[in-house]
Amino acid sequence: MRLIKWFICLLIFSQISLAQNINSIVITESFDNASLAKVLRILKNKYDLKIAYDDALITGTTVSGDFSNRPVTDFLNKILANKGIDYQLLNDKIILIPKNVDLDLNTPSLFDITVFGLVQDANTGESLPNALVSVSGLSKGVITNKDGYFSLPQVPSDTSTIVVNYLGYKKEEVKLQPGGSKQTMKILMQESAIDLSDFTVVENKFTTVKYGDEISQITIDPKNLSALPSLGELDIFRSLQYLPGIGGADETSSALTIRNSPSAHNLVLFDGFTIYRLDHFFGVFSAINADAVRDIQVYKGGYDAKYGGRVSGVVDITGTTGNFNEPHYSFGINLLSARLSANLPFASGRGAIHISGRRAYTDIIRSNLFENLYSNYRNKSNQVNQQAFNNGQNESDFIRPDFHFYDVNLKASYKVSTRDVMSLSLYKGNDDLDTDFDIVSFQDPNDPSTIDQIDSYKEKADWGNTGVGFIWSRNWNRNYYSSLQAAYSRHFFDYFYNNERRTDTGNITGLYELERNNSVEDFQLNFRNEVSLGSRHNLNVGLTFSSINVFSQNNIRDLSGATPDNRDPSAKGNILSAYLSDNISLSKKLQLKIGGRFNTTNVSDNSYFGQRLALIYQLSPSLELKATTGKYFQFMREEVYDDPYSNSENGWNLAYDKNDPNGRINLPVMESDHYIAGFQYQKNDLTFDVEYYKKNVSGLTEYNISHLYNTAEQQQVPSINITQGTSEIEGIDMLLQKRWSNYQGWISYTHSRAQNRFEEINNNEFFAAREDQRTELKLVNILELPNWNLSATWVYGSGKPFYSPTINFIRDNQNQIIDYEVVNTLKTVERLPAYHRMDISVALKFGNEYMKGEIGLSILNLYNRMNIHSKRLKRDEIERAISDGSNAQLPEDLFRNIILLDRTPSIFLNLNF
C-alpha cells in the first residue's frame, strides 16, 4: 500500500512538472470555425507540441475565437469546453480522451490498432531495413522496408508491447502508451556485445508478414560473417555458400549456384542497380566490399512479383548508409589486399556519407598465397601446355603475371524531411591481368643449344563493373510508401589469349588465338508502391523500364586462319514491366499472396506474364506450412561456351525472339516454372526448415565447340554449334540451427538432381547438367568469447559431372593415323571424386574506448584434401599416340586433374575507430 502511495505521488509530481514545462509555451492564434484537426496540426507543427488522439474522437468538432498569449493548458481548456473532450498529460504527451475517462499506463483506450514506426541504429542513426517487428506473445509481425519504416496492423491495444529483432542487435521491447498509437514510433536498437545470428531464416516467420514475406527467403547480416573462415577478409558471396541450396563445394569460386542453376540465372542488386559479374580474380573474391553492405536478402526461388528478369534466385543487397551522428573509420589488411572505409555525418545529422575502397597489392608484393591462387587459375584455364614444364622446370620461373584489382563504393543519404529520404550510391570495380612469357623445351635438357620448340603465351584480361543508383523514397502516411529509383549498370570483359609454337629457326608450327569482347549497359527506372488496405490486404504495385545495350564478339584463329564471329556484335532492347501482388490475411493462421508480373519488349514478338501464388498456414505457434509457385522470365542471358581445348569465360547477350528477315540468330527468352513446398519448425533457439523445390527451365543456349578435321586443309578446324535446350531441376533443402549461450551452429543439407537436354548434343537426350551435384552437406560452428572468435566449418559434396568428348583418329589411304578430331556434340558424362574440406578461423579481439580491432588466422582445407575441380584433355598425349601409326590407341589416362587449393593459411588485421 505504501509503494502505491509513493507511486501516485511520483506520478502527480511528474505531471505537475510537465504542466509547468508545457505552460511556458504560450499560444497566439485566431480561428473562425476551424476544424479541431487543423488546430491540433498547428499546435504540433508551429509550437512543437506532442499530441495524441483518436480521429473518431475529434471528427466534426470545430474551434472559433481569438487567443492571445494563452498558456497551453488554458488554451486547451477553452477550445475543448462543452465538446465532450478532455485531455491528460502523460510523460511528454498531451493525450485527448473522452470526458470523464481516466487514463493510466495500464488502461487501454484504443483496440485493434495499426502501429507505424521507424527502426534505427542507436549509435549511428542509420535506418535498419528488414528488421522483424511483432507484438509480444503473438505470432504476427512485419519487416521494415528499405528505409526502416514499418506499419504493424492488428495490434490488440495501445498498451501492447512491440518487439523488434534485427540480426546482430539486442532485442528491443517497447510498451505502447495509451493514446500514443497515432504517433510515429522511433525505435533505437543497440548492437549486441556478442553477435551470433550470422544467418537467420526469416521467411514467413509470422502469420502476417508485410515485407520480405516470401518463401525461400534468407536474411544475412554481413557484420557477423567475419567469424567464418576466409582467404583473409570477409567474403560476401562465398559466405552465402554455407546456406542450404547454394553450392559451396569450391573454395576458389564466389559464384552463386542457387538450387542447381548457374550463377547468371540469378538477379544480384546493390542499392537498386544490377551487378553483372560477382567476382574479382576469376572467382576468388567477391566483387562487393563487405564494408559497404548493410543488409542482404537472398531469395532462392518463388520470389515476389516486384523482382523479375531472372529464372532462378535473387540477391538484394542494401548498401550501408553511414553514420548520422559521428565519424567512424575502419581499416583492414591481409596477404592479398588492403581496404579502408569512412562513415561521416553532414547537414547537422540529416545526412550521412559512406566511402570505402579495396585494392590488391599483388602487382607490388607477390605473396605465397597469391602464387597459389594464380597457379590454380592457370591450371583451370587449360591454356598453358603442362608438358612444357618438364625436367624440373618450375612454372613460377616462367609466369610472372601483372595483376591487381580494386573497387570503390560511395553512398550519400539525406533526410529531406521526416517523410522523404534521398540516396545516391556509386560503385566501381576493376580487374587487370597481363601475362607474357616464353617456355623453351630442349631435346637434351643438359644442352641449352638443343632447342626443340618455343611456346609463347600472351594473355590480357580487363573486366569490371560500374553502378549508379539514385532513390527518392517517401512515406506518405502509415498506409502508403513509394520510391522512385533510377539505376545504371555497366559491365565489360575484354580478353585476349595467344599461344604460338615455333621452332628454333622461327617457323610457326602451332597457333591458337582467342579474342573476346563483351559489354553490357543497363539503364532502369523503377516506381514502387507499398499500400496497406486495412488489416488484411497489403499491396505491392509498380512499373519498371529497362534499356539495355550489349556488345559481344568472339574470334578464334589458328594456322588455318580465323574463325570469325559472324553475328551482329551489338544488341539493343527495351523492356517494360508492370507488377502487382496482394498479401492477404485470410485468417489469423492462413495467409495468401497472389500476384503477377507483365513484361513487354521489343526483342520479342510476344508478351510475357508471370503469375505468383503462395500460401502459408500457421499450424501451431511453432510449426508453419508453406507452398508457392510462379513463372519467371529472363531477357539478359549468359552465353555458355563449351570448348574441350580451353576454359573460356562466358559472356552476356540479349535475347532475340523474332522472325528476322536478315537471318539474325534466334536467342529465345528464358522461362522457368517454380514449385516449392515445405515446413518450418521454430521453438526457442531451435530452427528446422525443409523445402522441396522443382524448376523447369526452357530457352537455354550453348555454344558447343568441336575441333573437326578438315581434309582440304589437312588439319583441325574449330566448329561452333549454337544449340538450344531445356533443364529439369528438383531437390530438397534442409536447415537445422541451434544456439546455446555464446555458441551457434547449423547443419545444411541439399539433395538434388539437374538434367539438361540440347537439340544437337547427345541426340537430344537428357544428361547431367554441370551443376548436378546430388548431395551437399555443410556444418558450421561459431564460438564467440569476450576476447576470441573461433569457428570451424566442414563441407561435403558428392562428385560433380565432367564431360568427355568423342575423339576420332583420322587415317590416310594406307590406314595410317595422321591426325585426330574432337567431337563435342557426342560426349560421355563421368563423375569427379567426392569433395570435402575443413576450414578453421581464430581471431583475437582487442581495443579500448577509442579503437577496436582483431587479428586472426584462417586456414582453408585444414587436412589438405586434394579435391579435383575438373579434368582437362591431354592433347600432347593424344598427339604422342598418333606416332604409333596404324596401331595407335587412345591413352587410358586421357585427362589431367585440375586440383583445387591445398592447405591455405591466411592472416588478417581489422581496425575500427
N, C-alpha and C positions, 0 to 999 in steps of 0.2 A: 504494500500500500504506500509506503514511504517513497519507494522508487517511482511509482506512478505520479505522486505529487511533484517530485523533483522533475520528472519529465514534462508535466504540464506547465510548471513554472518556466522551465527552459524554453518550451515552445512559445509561451506567451512573450517571454523576453526577446526571443529571436524575431517574432513578428513585430513587436514594438520597435526593435532596431531597424527592421526592414522598412516599416512605415515611416520612421524618421528619415531614412535614406531616400525613399521614394518622394516624400513630401518636400524634399529640397528641389524637386523639379516642379516648375510652375507652368500652367497651360494658358495660352492666349490664343483663342480661336473664335470664329463666328460661323454658325451653321444655320441653314434655312431648310428644314425638312430633309436633312441628310440622313442616309441610311446609317444605322449603328455600325454596320460592317465597314463603311467608309471611314467613320470616325475612328474606329479601332485601328484601321490601317495607318491613319495619320499618326496616332499615338505611337505605334510601333516603329514607323519609318522616320518620323520627324523627331520624336522625343526618346527613341531607343528604349522603349518600354517592352517588357516581355509579357504578353497577354495570351492566355489560353481560353478557348471557349468552344462550345458545340454550335455548328452552323444553324442547327434547328432552333436553338435557344434564342438567337438574335434575329432570325428571319422576320421581316415585316416591321421591325422596330425602327423608328426614326428619331432624330435629335434636332432641336431648334434652340437658338439662343446665342447671346454674346457672352463670352467668358474672357476675363482679363486677369492675368497673374493669379490664377487659381491653383492652389496646391493639388496634386494628383488625386488625393482621397476626396477632397471637396468637389472636384470636378466630376469624379465617378459618382459620388452620392447624388449630385444634381441631375446628371443625364440619365441615371438609372431609376430615379424616383418614380413610383407608380407604374412601373413597367414589368413587375414580377420578376425582376432580375437583381441578384445580389452579387457580391464579389468577396473573395477572401485572398489574403496574401499568404502564399506558401513558398518557402525558400525564396527564390528571386523572381517569382512569377506573380502576376495578377490573374486570378482564375475566376471567370464568370460562372455563376451557378444559379439555379432556380432559387427564388425567395424561400427562406426558412429551411434551407438544406445546409447541414454542417458537413464540412469536408475535412478528412484527415488522410494520412498516408496509406491507410489500410482499407478505406471505403471507396470502392469503385464508383465512378459517376457515369462512365460510358462502357458499352459492351459491344462485342463483335466488331472491333475497330481495325483499321489499317494503320500501321506504323511506318513512317517514312524517315529515312536517315542516311548518314554518311559515315563510313568506316575509314579511319586514318591511322597512320603510324604516329604514336605519341611523340616520338623524338624528332622525326624528320618532317612531319606534316604531309607525307606522301599518301595519296589515296590507295586503298588496298582493294584491288579487283578480285573477284571470285572468293570473297570471304563468305563463310556459312553463317547465316543469321536465322535464329529459330526462337521459339517460345519454350521456356524451361518446362520440362515434363511432357511436351507434346512432340510427336513425330511429324512436324511440319516445319518448313523453312524455305528460304530463298538464298540466292547467291548474288552478291553485289556485282554491279556492272563494271565496265571498263574504268569509270570514274569513281568507283567506290560507293555509289548510291544503291539503296535498296528500298523496296516497298513490300512490307510484310503484311499480307491480308489475314483475316480471321483470327486476330489476336483476341483472346477471350474478354479481356477488360483492360482498363487503363491503369490497373495495378499489377499487371502481369510482369514477369521477369524475362527480359530479352537476353539471349545467349549468343555470343559471337565467337566463332572459331576461325583461325587463319593459320596456315602452315608456318611453323617457326615462331609463333606468338603465343603468349599466355591467353587462356580463355578469359573472355570478358563477360561479366554479368551485370546488366543494368535493369534496375527496378523502375518501372514506369510510375509516374506521379499523376494522380487524378487531375484530369483537365488538361494535361500536357501532351496528349497524343496528337494534337493538331500541329505541334511544332516539329521542325526537322531536328532529329536527334543527331548529335555528333558523338561518335563512339571512338575513343582513342585506345589503341592497343599497344602493349609493351612486348618487345621481343623476349623470347624465353631465354633463360640463362643456359639451359641445355636444350638444344634443338634436336628432336628425334623424328619428327614427321617428315622424312625425306620424300616419301611417296604416300599419298593418301587417296584411295579410290573414293570418289565423291559422286559417281553417277547415281542420281535419284536416291540420295541418302534419305530424303524426306518425302512424305506423301505429296506435298505441294512444293514444287521447285520452279522458280521463275527463270533463273539464269543458270546456264550450264547443266540443264536437266536431261542431258542426252545419255542414253545407254552407251556403254563402251568409252566413257569419258574418264580421264585421269588428270588430276591436278598436281603440278610439281612446283615446289618452292626451290629455286636454284641456290639460294643461300645455304641450304642444308645438304647440298650434294658434295661439298668439298671433303667430307669424311670418306668418300668412296675412293678406291684406288684409281690412279690415272697415270698418264705419261707426264706428270709434272704439274698440271693445273686442272682445275675443274673443266670438264668437257661436257657441254650441254647434251648433245645428241648421243654421245656414247653412254652417258648415264641413263638415258631413256631405254637403252638396250637391256637393262636389268628387269624391265617390266614384262609381264606375260604378253605374248603375241607380237613382240618386237624382237627381231633377230639379233642375237648377241654373240654368235659363235665366230667372231673375227675381231681381234683386238686392234687391227690396223685399219678399220673402216668406221667412219661416222655415218654411214648410210642408214636410213630408217626403213628397214624391211618390215612393214606393218602387215601382219596376217598374210604372209607369203606373197605379197605384191612388191614389185620393185619400188625403190625409193622415189622414182619420178612419178609414181601414181599417187603421191601424197602432196597435199597443199601445205606449204610452210609459209606462215605470215609473220612478219615482225612489224608491229605498230601499223598494220594495215597494208604494207607492201609485201610483194612475193619475193621469197628467196629461192632462186632457181638452182643454185649449187650450194650444197650443205657443208663443204669441207675445204680445208687447206691441205696442202702437201699430198695430193692424190688420195685423200680419205683419212689421213692420220689424225687431223684435228678438226673440230667443229668450226664452221665459218663464223659463228656468233660468239663474241666475248661474253662470258658469264657475268662479268661486272656490269654489263649493260642490260641485264634481264631482271625484270621484276616478278614475272609470273609466266607459267607455261601451262597451256591446256592441250591435252592430247585426246583426239577422238579416233579410236581405232576402227570405226565403222558406224553405219547407221546414223550419221550426223544430221543436224538440223538443216532446214531449207535455207538459212542465211549463208551457209557455205556451199560453194559449188566449184565446178571446174576441174575436179579430180575424181577418180573412181575408187580410191582406197581410203586413206585416212587424212586427218587434218592435224597440224601442229600450229596453234595460235599463240604467239609469244607477245607479251606486253613488255615494252622497254621500261627501265626504271626512270622515274620522274625526276629524281634528285632530292635535295634537302631544302625544304622551305624555311627552315629555322636557322641553320648554321652550316658553315663549310665542313665538308668531310672529304678525306682523301684516302686512297689505297694504292698499294704498290705490291707487285709480285714478280718473282723471277724463278726460272727453273733452268734445266740444262739446254733448253732449246730457244726460249723466248722470254721476253720481259713485258710487263704491262703496267699501266698507270691509269688511274681514274680520279675524277674530281666531281663532287656534288656541291653546287653553290646556289644560295638563295639570291633573289633580286626583287626589286619593286616592293621593299618592306614586307617580304614574306608572301606576297601574292604570286610570285613566280619562282621557278627553280630551273637550273640548268645541270644536265649531266654530260660529262665529256669523258670518254675512255678510249684507250688505244693499246694495241698489241703490236709487237714486231719480233719476228725471229731474227736472231743474230747468227744464223748458220752460215751466212756468207762472210762472217768475220771470224767466228770461232767454230771449229768443227769438232763437236764432242763425239764420244763413242756412241752415244745414243743416236745422234744424227746419222753417223755412219751405218749403224744397224738398220735404221728406218729407211735410208736411201737404198741400201743394198736390197732390202725387202721389196721396195717398189720396183727396182731394176729387174729383180727375178720375176716378179709378177707380170711385168710388161712384155717379157719374152722377146725383147728387141736387141739383146746382146748375145752373140754366139758364145755359149758357155764352153764349147770345145776349145775356144781360143785361149781360155785360161788353163793352161797345162804346164807341166814341168815346173811346178812350184810357183807359177806366177800368181800374184795377188791382185784381185780386182781393184782394190783401193789404190794400187800403184798406178792404174791407168785412168780411172774415172775420178775426176775432181770437179764435181758439179758446183756451179754458182747458183745458189738457191736461197730465197728468203720469201717470207710472206708478211703482210701487215693487214690490220683492219682498224677502222676508226668509227666510233659512234658519237653522235651529238644529239641531245634531245632537250628542247626548251618547252616548258609548260607555264601557262599563265592563267590565273583565275580572273577572268574578265569581270565576273560578278559572282554572287552566291549561287547562281544557276548555270553560268556559262564557263566552260573551260576550253582553251585552245592549246594545241601542242603541235610542235614541228619536230620530226625525227629524221635524222640523216645517218646513212651508213655507207661505208665504202670499204671493200676488202679486195686484196690483190695478191696473186702468187706469180713468181717469176723464176723459171728454171732454164738454165743454159748449160749445155754439156757438149764438149767437142774433144774427141780423143781418138788415138790410133792403137790398135793391138797388132803386134807383129808376131807371126808364127815362123819358127825356124825348122828346117829339115834336120839339122843337128843342133840340139839345144846348147851344146858346148861351143858351137862355132857361130858367132853372130853374123858372119858373112854369108851363111847359107839360108837366106830369107826364102821362105816358102810362099807366104802370102801376107798381105796387109789388109786388115779390116779397119775402115774409117767410119766413125759414128758421129753424127751430129744430131742433137736433139734440143729443141727450144720450145718451151710451153709458157704461155702467158694467159692467165684467166682471172676472172674476178666478178664481183657483184657490186652494184650501186643501188641504193634505195632511198627514196624520199617519201615521207608520209606526213600529211597535214590533216588534223582532225579538229573540228569545231563541234563540241557536244553541248547540249542544253537539257536541263531538267525543267520542263515547262511547269509541271506540277507533280504531285505524287503519283499520278496515273499515266503520265506521258513523258518519255525520254526520247530524244532524237540525236543523231550525229551525222554530220556531213564530212566525208573523207575524200581526199584527193591523194593518189598514190602513184609513184613512178618507180619502176624496177628496170634495171639493165643488167644483163649477164653476157659475158663474152668468153670464148675459149678459142685461142689460136695455137695450133700445134704444127710443128714441122719435125719430121724424122727422116734421116738419110743414112743408109748403110751401104757403103761401097766397098767391094772386094777387088783388089788388084794384085798383080804380080810385082816382083821387084823391078821389072822393067817398065811398070806403069800401065800395063794392059789391064783393062777393066774386065773382070770375069764374073762379077755378080753385082746386082744393084737392086735395092728396094727402097723406094721413097714414098712417104705418105705425108700429105698436107691436108689439114682440116681447119676450117674456119666456121665458127658457129657463134651467133649473137642473137639476143632477144631483147627487145624494148617493149615494155608493157606499161601502159597508162590506164589508170582506173579512176572512176568516180563512183562513190557509194553513198547512198542516202538510206539510213537505217532508222527504224522507228520501233519503240517498245511501248505498247499500250496495255494498261490494265483496265479491263472491263468488269468491275465488281470483284468479288472474291473468287470467281470460278473461271474466268477467262483472262488469259494473258496472250496478247498478240505480238508477233514479230513480223513486220512488213517492211519491204524495202525494194530499191532499184539499184542495179549495178551496170555500169557501162565500161567495157574494156576495149582498148585499141592496141593491137599487138603487131609488131614488125619483127620478122625473123629472117636471118641470113644464114644459110647452111650450104657449105660446099666441101666436097671431099675428092681429092685427086690421088691416084696411085700410079707410080711409074716404076718400071723395071727395064731390063735390057731390051724387051720387045717394044718399048715405047710407053706412052702414057695411057692410062685407063681413065679418061676424064669423067667427071660427074656432069651428065648432060641435062640434069634437071635445072629448072629456073631456080637460081640460088635464093631469090627473095620471095617472101610470102608476107601478105598483109591481111588482116582480118579485124572485124569489129564484132563484138558480142554484147547483146543487151539482155539482161536477166531481171526478172521480177519474182519475188518470193513472198509467201505468206504462210505463217504457221500459227496455230492456236493451241495453247496449253490449257486443257480443260480439266478442272477438278470435278469429276462425275460424282464423287462422294469422298468421305474422309479417307477411304482406303484405295480408291480407284482413280487413276489419272490417265487421261488420253491426250496424246499430242498428234495432231493431224495437220498436214500442210503440203506444199508443193513449190517447185521452182520451175519457171518457164524461161526457156532460152531461145533466142532467135539470133541468127548470124549470117553474114554474107559469105562464109566459107562453105556453106552447105545450102542445098535447095530445100532442106527440111527444117522444121522447128522441133524443139525437144522439151518435153515436160517430164520432170521427175517428181513422183509422189513421195510423201513421207508419212509414216504411220508408226506410232509407238504406244505401248500400253505398259503401265506399271501398277502392280497390285500389292499393297502392304498387307501381307497375310497375317503378320503379327508385328509387335513393336521391333522385333529383331530380324524378321525374315521378309524379304521383298522378292517378288517375281517380276520378270520383265521380258518384253519381246518387242522387236522393231523390224521394219522392212522399209526399203527405199530404193529408188532408181537414180543413178548418178551418171553424169556425162563429163568427158574430158576433151577439150579442144586443143590445148597445148600438149604435145606428145613427145616422148623421147624416142630418138632414132637409135635402135639397138643394132649393133654390128657384131656379127659372129664370124670371126676370121681365125682359122686354126694357126695362122702364122704370127699373129700379134694380138695383144690385148688392147684393142682400140677403145678409146674413150667414146662413150655415147654422146649424142647431142640432141638439141631441141629442134622441133619443127612444128608447124601449124597444120592442123587437119585441113583437108580439102576434099569435100564430098559432093562433087558436081560433075555433070557431063560436060567436059571441057573440049570444045572443038579443036583446040590446039594440041590436044593429047597430053595435057599435064597429068602427072601420076596421081592416082586417086589414093588419098590417105584418109580413111574413114574416121569419123568421130568415135571415140571410145565410149562404150556403155558398160555399166555394171549394175547388177541387182544384188542387194544385200539382204540377208535373212539372219537375224540374231535372236537368240532366246537364252535365258539363264535365270539365276537367282543370286541373291546376296544375303549372307547371314552376318549380322554385326551385333556384338554384345560386349559391353565393357571395352577391353582393349584387344578383342579378337575380331578379325575380319576374314571371312571366307567368301570369295567371289568366283562364280563359274559362269562362263558364257560359251555357247555353241554358235559358230558362225559358218555361213556359206556364201560364196561370191561366184557369180558367173560374169565373166568379162569378155566382151567382144570388141573387135576393131584393133587388135594387136597387129603391129607391123614389124618385121625383122629384115635387116639387110644381111642376107646369108651369102658369104663369100667362099667360093670354091677356087682352087687353083688347078685348072684343066690344061692338059697337054694340047698344044696347037701343032698339028702336023706340018703345016706350011712353014711355020717359024721354028719348028723343032725345039720348042721349049714351053714351059708352063706360062699360062696367061691367066691373070685374075678374072674371075667371072662373078659379077654381083647379081644376085637374085633377090628381088624385093617380093616378099611373101606376106600374106595376111593370115591371121588366125584368131583363136579364142582360148580362153583359160577357164578351168573349173577348180575352185578352191574351197576346202572345208576343213574345219578343225574345232578344237576346244581349248579355251584358255582357263587357267585356274590360278588363283592367288590366295595364299594363306599368310596372314600377317598377324604378328603378336608383339606386344610391348610389355616389358617388365622394368619398372623404375627407369634407369638410365640406359637400358638396352632395348634395341629394336631389331627384329629380324623378319624376313619374309621368304617364302618359297613361291616361285612362279614356275608354272609348268604349261607347256603347249604341246598338243599332239595334232598333227595336221597333214594334209595332202594337197599338192598343187600340180595340175597337169595342163600342158599346152597342146594345141593342135594347130598346125600350119598347113596351108593348102599344098605346098610344094616341098615339104620336109617329111621324110619317113612315110611317104604315101598317104599323107593326110590322116595319120593315126595319132592318138594321144601318146605323149611321152612326158616324163617328169620335167617340170619346169626348173630353172636354175635355183629358184627359191624353195624347192621342195625338200625342206628339212623336216623329217617326220616327227622327231621328238626333240624338245629342248627343255632343259631343267636348269634353274638358276637359284642359288642360295645366297642370301645377303645377310650379313651380320654387322651391326654397328654398336659400339660401346663408347659412350661419351662420359668422361670423367672430368672433374674440375680442371685438371691440367693436361689431360691427354684425350685425343681422339684415336680410337682403334677401330679398324674394320677389316673384314675378310669376306671375299666372295668366291663362289665356285660356279663355273658354267660348264654344262654338258650339252652337246648337240650330236645327234646321230649324223651319219655320213651324208654330205650333200652330193648331188649328182655332178658328173662331168661327162662331156660329150666326146666320143671317139669317132672321128670321121672315117669314111671308107677310103682306103688307099689302094690304088690300082697301079701295077707295073706296066710300062709301055714297052712293047717288044718290036724289033725290026723284022724284016722278012726272013732273017736267019734265026728267029726266035731268041735273039739276044736282048736282054733288058737294057734299054738305053736311057730310060727316064721313068718318072712316076707322076701321078696326079692325085690330088686330094679332092674328093667329092664330099662336100659338106652338107648336101641335101639328104644324104643317107648316113645316119650316124647311130652309133650304139650308145645307150645310156648306161654308164657304170657309176659306182658309188665310191666316194672317198672314205677313208677310215673315220671313225668317230672322233669328235673334237671334244677336248676338255682342258680346263686350266684353272688354277687358283691364283688369285691376286690378294695382296695384303697392303695395308697402309697404316702408318703410325705417325702421329703429329703431336708435337709438344706445344702447348699454348702458353703464352706469356704476355705480360703487359702491365700497364699502370693506368693512372687516370688520364694520361694524355695519348696513349698508344696501346693497341692490342695487336698481337701477331701470332703466327705459328710457323714452326719449321718442321719439316717432316720428310719421310721416306716412303715411296711406293715401290712395290716390286710386282711386276706383271709376270705371269707364268712362273710362279714360285718353284714348282718342282720340275721345270724345264721340259715340259712335254713338247715333242716335235710334231706339232699339228700341221697338217697339209692343207694349204689354201686351195690349190688346184693342181692340174697337171698340164704340161706343155709338150708339144710334139718334138721329138728329137730328129730334126731334119738331117743332121750330119750322120746319124746312124743309118737312116734310110739311104742316103747317098753312098755311104760306105758299102752297104749291102749290094747296091747295084753293080759294084765292081766284080761281084761273083758271077756275072753273066747270066746264062740261062738257068743256073741253079740258085739264083738269088731268092732269099726268103726274108720276109719282114722280121725285124728283130723282136724277140719276145718282150724285151723291155723297151717299148716304143715311146714311152713318155717319161719325162723327168718330173720329179715332185717339186712344187713350189712351197717351201716351208715358211710358216709364219714366224713370229718373233720367238726367240728363245728367252731364257730368263733375262728380264729387262728391268734394272733398277733406275729410279729417278728421284732426285731430291728437289725440294721446293721451299720457298720462303714467301710468306704473305704478311703484309703490314697494313693496319688500318689506323688512321689518326685524323 
